[in-house]
Amino acid sequence: MNTDLDVLVFATRLVDELGETAIRMSRVRLVELTAANHTRAAAFWREVMRTSERLLNERSGRRVASGLSSPAITAAQPSVAQSVAQSVAYVPRPIP
């Protein structure tokens, strides 16, 4: 993987300060620069967006396999909602 150090530092800082909002902000900036025909700046923000997504995935513990789409990965994993519902199905409560 060949990530420019400036991109990595910038994306890391954005993710640290903004969390998941970093991806949205970098995408908006990318669209603005693409519309204004600033190709070098747009390329920088495109890499910032991709690096931010990768950093957030690594921090959340999710590893995205290359070649598999997000729905394919979700379909292959057991449902989180079902496992949570099973573990919370019975909650003992004190008798008043």
Backbone torsions as a table, in degrees:
resi	resn	phi	psi	omega
1	MET	NA	132.0	-175.5
2	ASN	-119.5	89.2	179.8
3	THR	-106.7	129.9	178.0
4	ASP	-62.4	139.2	-177.2
5	LEU	-62.6	-37.9	178.3
6	ASP	-61.7	-42.3	179.2
7	VAL	-63.8	-44.7	-178.6
8	LEU	-63.0	-44.1	179.2
9	VAL	-64.4	-45.0	-178.4
10	PHE	-64.7	-45.3	180.0
11	ALA	-65.2	-40.3	178.7
12	THR	-62.0	-42.5	179.7
13	ARG	-65.1	-43.0	178.3
14	LEU	-61.6	-45.0	-179.0
15	VAL	-65.3	-40.0	178.6
16	ASP	-62.2	-41.8	-174.7
17	GLU	-86.9	-34.0	-172.3
18	LEU	-113.8	-14.8	-178.0
19	GLY	65.9	-133.5	-176.8
20	GLU	-67.3	-19.4	178.2
21	THR	-67.7	-20.5	-179.6
22	ALA	-59.8	-38.7	-179.8
23	ILE	-66.2	-45.3	-179.6
24	ARG	-63.3	-42.2	-179.3
25	MET	-65.2	-43.1	-179.9
26	SER	-68.2	-32.7	177.2
27	ARG	-67.6	-42.0	178.5
28	VAL	-63.0	-43.9	179.4
29	ARG	-63.4	-39.6	178.0
30	LEU	-61.3	-44.0	179.8
31	VAL	-64.7	-42.0	179.2
32	GLU	-61.6	-44.4	-177.8
33	LEU	-71.8	-33.9	176.9
34	THR	-66.0	-41.6	178.9
35	ALA	-64.9	-32.9	179.7
36	ALA	-85.9	1.8	177.1
37	ASN	65.1	35.7	174.0
38	HIS	-98.1	86.9	-170.4
39	THR	-68.1	-39.7	-179.3
40	ARG	-67.6	-43.5	178.9
41	ALA	-67.2	-37.5	177.9
42	ALA	-64.4	-39.6	178.1
43	ALA	-63.5	-39.6	176.9
44	PHE	-60.9	-48.9	-177.9
45	TRP	-69.3	-28.9	175.3
46	ARG	-63.9	-43.4	178.1
47	GLU	-68.4	-36.1	175.8
48	VAL	-62.1	-43.1	179.9
49	MET	-62.5	-47.0	-179.7
50	ARG	-64.2	-41.8	179.9
51	THR	-67.8	-37.9	177.0
52	SER	-62.9	-42.6	177.7
53	GLU	-61.0	-43.5	-179.8
54	ARG	-64.6	-42.8	179.4
55	LEU	-63.5	-42.4	178.7
56	LEU	-64.8	-39.0	177.5
57	ASN	-64.7	-39.4	178.7
58	GLU	-67.8	-39.7	-178.8
59	ARG	-70.2	-32.2	-179.5
60	SER	-83.1	-4.6	177.9
61	GLY	87.7	1.3	179.3
62	ARG	-89.2	135.3	174.4
63	ARG	-113.4	119.7	-179.3
64	VAL	-91.4	119.7	179.1
65	ALA	-75.6	137.9	179.1
66	SER	-75.0	141.9	180.0
67	GLY	92.9	-15.4	178.5
68	LEU	-107.7	135.3	177.9
69	SER	-80.4	163.9	-179.4
70	SER	-59.7	-42.6	177.1
71	PRO	-64.3	-33.2	179.2
72	ALA	-67.2	-38.6	178.5
73	ILE	-68.5	-42.1	-180.0
74	THR	-63.4	-40.0	-179.6
75	ALA	-67.6	-29.5	-178.4
76	ALA	-80.0	-17.1	-177.9
77	GLN	-96.3	148.2	176.1
78	PRO	-66.2	151.3	-176.6
79	SER	-68.3	127.7	178.4
80	VAL	-70.5	-37.3	-179.0
81	ALA	-62.5	-39.2	179.6
82	GLN	-67.0	-42.5	-179.2
83	SER	-67.4	-35.5	177.3
84	VAL	-69.2	-41.7	179.9
85	ALA	-63.5	-36.6	179.3
86	GLN	-70.0	-37.8	-178.0
87	SER	-77.9	-18.4	-178.6
88	VAL	-109.4	8.6	-175.4
89	ALA	-60.6	-39.2	-178.1
90	TYR	-121.5	119.6	177.0
91	VAL	-120.8	113.4	-179.6
92	PRO	-67.5	134.5	179.8
93	ARG	-122.7	145.5	178.9
94	PRO	-69.0	146.0	177.7
95	ILE	-81.7	125.9	-178.8
96	PRO	-73.1	NA	NA
